[in-house]
Amino acid sequence: MIDTGEIAGELAETMDRASREHQTRAENNMKIMGTIGFIGLVGPHIARLLLGEDHRFLLPAAMLTGALIMSLASVASKLLVPGTLLPVGIVTSMIGVPVFLALILRRPERA
């Protein structure tokens, strides 16, 4: 006889392991790419919040969102302190960290 409780437990364990692996990959991306690569994580989430789940529009919007954030960060790095050029990574951190924290702390509405 098939024990559905055991199968459910194994499935939950597999999902937990996959979730931990996904989180580890995201952390490694941050370590390797730094704060500029952070925009690659935040940009698609912002695009999804603005446009929804339709992938016909989401993929181009994610690329444009990331490019727009980087362009604005570059301009801001040149204009924030006159006479001094701030590293773009500092400006992207000031933009990306609050947005990413808001995405993490936001509770998804479930139907």
Residue frames relative to the residue before (quaternion, step in Angstrom):
aa qw qx qy qz dx dy dz
M 1.0000 0.0000 0.0000 0.0000 0.00 0.00 0.00
I 0.4296 -0.7039 0.5102 0.2445 3.58 -1.04 0.80
D 0.2682 -0.7528 0.5843 0.1415 3.54 -0.87 1.02
T 0.2744 -0.8003 0.5116 0.1500 3.59 -0.22 1.26
G 0.5934 0.5675 -0.3658 0.4382 3.59 1.11 -0.53
E 0.6562 0.4985 -0.3060 0.4767 3.55 1.02 -0.81
I 0.6423 0.5138 -0.3193 0.4707 3.59 0.98 -0.81
A 0.6504 0.5084 -0.3143 0.4688 3.60 0.96 -0.84
G 0.6440 0.5224 -0.3174 0.4600 3.58 1.00 -0.79
E 0.6575 0.4986 -0.3047 0.4757 3.57 0.98 -0.86
L 0.6446 0.5193 -0.3160 0.4637 3.57 1.01 -0.81
A 0.6485 0.5089 -0.3140 0.4711 3.59 0.97 -0.83
E 0.6417 0.5157 -0.3205 0.4685 3.59 1.01 -0.79
T 0.6465 0.5135 -0.3141 0.4686 3.58 0.99 -0.81
M 0.6586 0.5038 -0.3078 0.4665 3.58 0.97 -0.83
D 0.6266 0.5290 -0.3311 0.4668 3.61 1.02 -0.77
R 0.6586 0.5045 -0.3046 0.4679 3.57 0.95 -0.89
A 0.6517 0.5060 -0.3129 0.4705 3.60 0.97 -0.84
S 0.6403 0.5211 -0.3216 0.4638 3.59 1.02 -0.77
R 0.6528 0.5024 -0.3138 0.4722 3.59 0.97 -0.82
E 0.6425 0.5176 -0.3219 0.4644 3.60 1.01 -0.80
H 0.6427 0.5181 -0.3175 0.4667 3.58 0.99 -0.83
Q 0.6560 0.5014 -0.3084 0.4723 3.59 0.94 -0.85
T 0.6394 0.5216 -0.3240 0.4628 3.58 1.00 -0.79
R 0.6378 0.5174 -0.3310 0.4648 3.60 1.00 -0.75
A 0.6494 0.5064 -0.3192 0.4690 3.59 0.96 -0.80
E 0.6459 0.5104 -0.3179 0.4704 3.58 1.00 -0.79
N 0.6546 0.5039 -0.3158 0.4667 3.58 0.97 -0.81
N 0.5918 0.5556 -0.3599 0.4600 3.57 1.08 -0.67
M 0.6653 0.5000 -0.3015 0.4653 3.57 0.94 -0.87
K 0.6544 0.5159 -0.3199 0.4509 3.59 0.98 -0.80
I 0.7144 0.4486 -0.2553 0.4725 3.56 0.94 -0.89
M 0.7794 0.3741 -0.1850 0.4673 3.56 0.73 -1.08
G 0.3609 -0.7444 0.4927 0.2699 3.58 1.09 -0.55
T 0.7945 -0.3475 0.2194 0.4471 3.51 -1.27 -0.35
I 0.5993 0.5447 -0.3816 0.4456 3.59 1.12 -0.46
G 0.6477 0.5029 -0.3106 0.4808 3.59 1.03 -0.71
F 0.5145 0.6471 -0.3923 0.4033 3.53 1.29 -0.42
I 0.6022 0.5593 -0.3500 0.4495 3.59 1.11 -0.67
G 0.6025 0.5594 -0.3503 0.4487 3.58 1.15 -0.55
L 0.6675 0.4615 -0.2990 0.5021 3.57 1.20 -0.41
V 0.7163 0.4617 -0.2493 0.4600 3.57 0.98 -0.87
G 0.6130 0.6109 -0.3462 0.3620 3.60 0.94 -0.89
P 0.6952 0.4619 -0.2977 0.4634 3.63 0.76 -0.90
H 0.6303 0.5259 -0.3436 0.4562 3.60 1.07 -0.65
I 0.6384 0.5075 -0.3276 0.4771 3.57 0.99 -0.78
A 0.6470 0.5152 -0.3191 0.4627 3.59 0.95 -0.86
R 0.6525 0.5130 -0.3154 0.4600 3.59 0.98 -0.81
L 0.6344 0.5189 -0.3312 0.4676 3.58 1.04 -0.74
L 0.7031 0.4733 -0.2685 0.4577 3.58 1.00 -0.80
L 0.8252 0.2867 -0.1094 0.4743 3.59 0.90 -0.93
G 0.5130 -0.6307 0.4428 0.3781 3.59 1.10 -0.43
E 0.7281 -0.4915 0.3212 0.3538 3.54 -1.32 -0.30
D 0.4676 0.6901 -0.4511 0.3187 3.63 1.21 -0.05
H 0.3296 -0.8035 0.4664 0.1680 3.58 -0.29 1.29
R 0.5202 0.6175 -0.4323 0.4014 3.61 1.17 -0.27
F 0.7563 0.3316 -0.1783 0.5350 3.55 1.10 -0.72
L 0.6021 0.6177 -0.3514 0.3640 3.56 1.11 -0.67
L 0.6727 0.5095 -0.3154 0.4340 3.61 0.84 -0.89
P 0.6905 0.4334 -0.3097 0.4894 3.66 0.78 -0.82
A 0.6410 0.5252 -0.3294 0.4525 3.59 1.02 -0.76
A 0.6261 0.5309 -0.3420 0.4574 3.62 1.02 -0.71
M 0.6550 0.5002 -0.3128 0.4723 3.58 0.98 -0.82
L 0.6819 0.4819 -0.2889 0.4684 3.56 0.92 -0.89
T 0.6222 0.5386 -0.3416 0.4540 3.59 1.04 -0.72
G 0.6607 0.4969 -0.3034 0.4738 3.59 0.92 -0.88
A 0.6611 0.4992 -0.3072 0.4683 3.58 0.96 -0.87
L 0.6527 0.5110 -0.3155 0.4619 3.59 0.98 -0.80
I 0.6430 0.5122 -0.3270 0.4661 3.59 0.94 -0.83
M 0.6758 0.4839 -0.3026 0.4665 3.61 0.90 -0.88
S 0.6434 0.5143 -0.3289 0.4619 3.60 0.98 -0.75
L 0.6710 0.4856 -0.2968 0.4752 3.57 0.92 -0.88
A 0.6354 0.5182 -0.3294 0.4682 3.59 1.05 -0.72
S 0.6376 0.5243 -0.3283 0.4591 3.58 1.03 -0.73
V 0.6585 0.4885 -0.3047 0.4847 3.57 0.95 -0.88
A 0.6607 0.5093 -0.3092 0.4566 3.58 0.92 -0.88
S 0.6398 0.5330 -0.3400 0.4371 3.61 1.00 -0.76
K 0.6836 0.4675 -0.2825 0.4841 3.58 1.16 -0.55
L 0.7509 0.4247 -0.2096 0.4602 3.58 1.11 -0.64
L 0.5532 0.6555 -0.3986 0.3246 3.62 1.10 -0.54
V 0.7828 0.1010 -0.0394 0.6127 3.58 0.87 -0.94
P 0.3279 -0.7716 0.5062 0.2024 3.61 -0.27 1.22
G 0.7958 0.2760 -0.2244 0.4901 3.55 -0.93 0.93
T 0.7397 0.3092 -0.1945 0.5652 3.60 1.27 -0.18
L 0.2659 -0.7532 0.5821 0.1522 3.54 -0.96 0.88
L 0.2488 -0.7677 0.5760 0.1300 3.58 -0.51 1.21
P 0.5237 -0.5978 0.4832 0.3671 3.60 -1.09 0.53
V 0.5454 -0.6402 0.4352 0.3215 3.55 -0.98 0.89
G 0.5901 0.5985 -0.3605 0.4046 3.59 1.10 -0.63
I 0.6275 0.5261 -0.3398 0.4626 3.58 1.07 -0.68
V 0.6738 0.4874 -0.2964 0.4696 3.57 0.93 -0.89
T 0.6559 0.4930 -0.3285 0.4678 3.61 0.93 -0.78
S 0.6070 0.5352 -0.3577 0.4661 3.60 1.11 -0.58
M 0.6564 0.5092 -0.3166 0.4579 3.57 0.95 -0.84
I 0.6806 0.4500 -0.2818 0.5049 3.59 1.13 -0.61
G 0.7605 0.4688 -0.2230 0.3901 3.54 0.70 -1.15
V 0.6488 0.5491 -0.3367 0.4051 3.58 0.90 -0.85
P 0.6878 0.4539 -0.3227 0.4657 3.66 0.76 -0.82
V 0.6396 0.5162 -0.3335 0.4617 3.59 1.00 -0.77
F 0.6735 0.4937 -0.3035 0.4590 3.58 0.88 -0.90
L 0.6412 0.5078 -0.3270 0.4734 3.60 0.99 -0.75
A 0.6295 0.5214 -0.3351 0.4687 3.58 1.02 -0.75
L 0.6480 0.5120 -0.3176 0.4659 3.59 1.02 -0.77
I 0.6687 0.4951 -0.3038 0.4642 3.57 0.99 -0.81
L 0.7424 0.4346 -0.2318 0.4541 3.57 0.86 -0.97
R 0.5366 0.6229 -0.4050 0.4001 3.56 1.23 -0.35
R 0.3128 -0.7441 0.5598 0.1873 3.54 -0.92 0.89
P 0.3809 -0.7319 0.5092 0.2447 3.59 -0.69 1.01
E 0.3847 -0.7066 0.5442 0.2379 3.52 -1.02 0.80
R 0.1477 -0.7954 0.5857 0.0499 3.54 -0.67 1.12
A 0.3917 -0.7251 0.5210 0.2222 3.53 -1.00 0.87
